[in-house]
Amino acid sequence: LRQSHRSGRRRRASRELNSECTVVTELRDISLQRNVRASGLAEGDFVASNELVARIVAMISERAEVSPILNTLLEATGPSLLIYPASKYVHDGRCCSFLKLASKALAHGEIAVGYLLDGKTLVLNPRDKAEKMINWHRGDTVAVIAWLPPSAVQKPPPK
């Protein structure tokens, strides 16, 4: 009886944790993403690490001047590309331009570089920053470049 009570408690804790955590899976073969999603085994996000590395190498080979920028962005202690809910900058249901939202991000010490609407429409470096009015809703996210707080940076394990 004691064992079943513990396992029931663990299952409840696991369900609560799963409702609060997003699982990001590394896939070395991007074609597996379709199979995993179709199977219904995972609903989290995926990172195609080989594709990401290939794109970074291609970018550097085409324009060597981006190498120091990428080195800064990809090192563990430098600024990071972070995704925040748009609600951090604008209230749900409000309209404002990306430029206005970017100025609010700048007040937080962050540089807004793009957004994702409804989990479908990804826009990086929007051309019409000041003119296009966007109706921001719950679930919309903003991509920013910012420094992680020291408490969020994991130190490498001792050798």
C-alpha positions as CSV (number, residue, x, y, z in Angstrom):
1,L,0.0,0.0,0.0
2,R,2.8,2.4,0.9
3,Q,4.6,1.7,-2.5
4,S,1.4,2.4,-4.5
5,H,0.8,5.6,-2.6
6,R,4.3,6.8,-3.4
7,S,4.0,5.9,-7.1
8,G,0.6,7.7,-7.3
9,R,2.2,10.8,-5.8
10,R,5.1,10.5,-8.3
11,R,2.6,10.3,-11.2
12,R,0.7,13.3,-9.9
13,A,4.0,15.3,-9.5
14,S,5.1,14.2,-13.0
15,R,1.7,15.4,-14.5
16,E,2.1,18.8,-12.7
17,L,5.7,19.1,-13.9
18,N,4.8,18.2,-17.5
19,S,2.1,20.9,-17.5
20,E,4.7,23.5,-16.5
21,C,7.7,22.3,-18.5
22,T,8.4,22.3,-22.2
23,V,10.6,19.5,-23.5
24,V,13.0,20.4,-26.3
25,T,14.5,17.4,-28.1
26,E,17.7,17.4,-30.1
27,L,17.2,15.6,-33.5
28,R,20.2,14.8,-35.6
29,D,18.0,13.9,-38.5
30,I,15.3,16.5,-39.2
31,S,13.2,14.0,-41.1
32,L,12.5,12.3,-37.7
33,Q,10.6,15.3,-36.5
34,R,7.6,14.4,-38.7
35,N,7.7,10.8,-37.5
36,V,7.8,11.8,-33.8
37,R,5.0,14.3,-34.2
38,A,2.9,11.9,-36.2
39,S,3.4,9.2,-33.5
40,G,1.9,11.4,-30.8
41,L,4.8,10.5,-28.5
42,A,6.0,14.0,-28.1
43,E,4.4,17.5,-28.3
44,G,7.5,19.5,-27.4
45,D,9.8,21.5,-29.6
46,F,12.7,20.1,-31.6
47,V,16.2,21.4,-32.4
48,A,17.9,20.0,-35.5
49,S,21.4,20.4,-34.3
50,N,23.2,19.2,-37.4
51,E,21.1,21.6,-39.6
52,L,21.8,24.5,-37.2
53,V,25.5,23.9,-37.3
54,A,25.4,23.6,-41.1
55,R,23.6,26.9,-41.4
56,I,26.1,28.6,-39.0
57,V,29.1,27.3,-41.0
58,A,27.4,28.4,-44.3
59,M,26.8,31.9,-42.9
60,I,30.4,32.3,-41.8
61,S,31.7,31.0,-45.2
62,E,29.6,33.5,-47.1
63,R,30.3,36.4,-44.8
64,A,33.3,36.1,-42.5
65,E,32.5,39.3,-40.7
66,V,29.6,37.6,-38.9
67,S,31.9,35.2,-37.2
68,P,32.6,37.4,-34.2
69,I,28.9,38.1,-33.8
70,L,28.1,34.4,-33.8
71,N,30.9,33.7,-31.4
72,T,29.5,36.2,-29.0
73,L,26.0,34.9,-29.3
74,L,26.9,31.3,-29.0
75,E,29.3,31.3,-26.1
76,A,27.8,30.3,-22.8
77,T,28.5,33.5,-20.9
78,G,27.5,36.0,-23.6
79,P,24.1,37.4,-24.6
80,S,21.5,34.9,-25.6
81,L,18.6,34.7,-28.0
82,L,15.6,34.4,-25.7
83,I,11.9,33.9,-26.4
84,Y,9.5,35.7,-24.1
85,P,5.7,36.0,-24.1
86,A,4.6,39.2,-25.9
87,S,2.6,40.0,-22.7
88,K,5.9,41.0,-21.0
89,Y,5.8,44.1,-23.2
90,V,2.2,44.7,-24.3
91,H,-1.2,43.7,-22.8
92,D,-3.3,41.0,-24.3
93,G,-5.5,42.3,-27.1
94,R,-3.7,45.6,-27.5
95,C,-2.4,46.9,-30.9
96,C,1.0,48.4,-31.3
97,S,3.8,48.3,-33.9
98,F,6.9,46.1,-33.5
99,L,8.9,49.3,-33.1
100,K,6.8,50.3,-30.0
101,L,7.2,46.8,-28.6
102,A,11.0,46.9,-29.3
103,S,11.3,50.2,-27.4
104,K,9.6,48.5,-24.4
105,A,12.0,45.6,-24.7
106,L,14.9,48.1,-24.8
107,A,13.6,49.5,-21.5
108,H,14.2,46.0,-20.1
109,G,17.8,46.0,-21.5
110,E,16.7,43.6,-24.3
111,I,16.9,43.9,-28.1
112,A,13.8,42.6,-29.9
113,V,14.7,40.9,-33.2
114,G,11.4,39.3,-34.2
115,Y,8.2,37.7,-33.2
116,L,6.0,34.6,-33.6
117,L,2.2,35.1,-33.9
118,D,-0.2,32.3,-33.0
119,G,2.7,29.9,-33.0
120,K,2.6,30.0,-36.9
121,T,3.8,33.3,-38.4
122,L,7.5,33.8,-37.6
123,V,8.9,37.3,-38.5
124,L,12.5,38.2,-38.0
125,N,13.7,41.8,-38.4
126,P,10.4,43.0,-39.7
127,R,10.6,45.6,-42.5
128,D,7.6,47.6,-41.6
129,K,8.5,48.1,-37.9
130,A,6.7,51.4,-37.4
131,E,3.8,51.2,-39.8
132,K,2.3,47.7,-39.3
133,M,0.0,47.6,-36.3
134,I,-0.1,44.1,-34.6
135,N,-2.9,42.9,-32.4
136,W,-0.9,41.1,-29.7
137,H,-2.6,38.0,-28.1
138,R,-1.8,35.4,-25.5
139,G,0.5,32.9,-27.0
140,D,2.4,35.4,-29.2
141,T,6.1,35.5,-28.4
142,V,9.0,37.9,-29.0
143,A,12.6,36.9,-29.8
144,V,15.1,39.1,-28.0
145,I,18.8,39.3,-27.5
146,A,19.6,39.7,-23.8
147,W,22.1,38.8,-21.1
148,L,20.9,35.9,-19.0
149,P,20.9,36.7,-15.3
150,P,24.0,35.0,-13.6
151,S,21.7,32.7,-11.7
152,A,20.4,31.2,-15.0
153,V,23.9,30.5,-16.4
154,Q,24.9,26.9,-15.7
155,K,28.5,26.4,-14.8
156,P,30.4,23.5,-16.5
157,P,31.0,20.5,-14.3
158,P,34.4,20.3,-12.6
159,K,37.0,18.3,-14.5
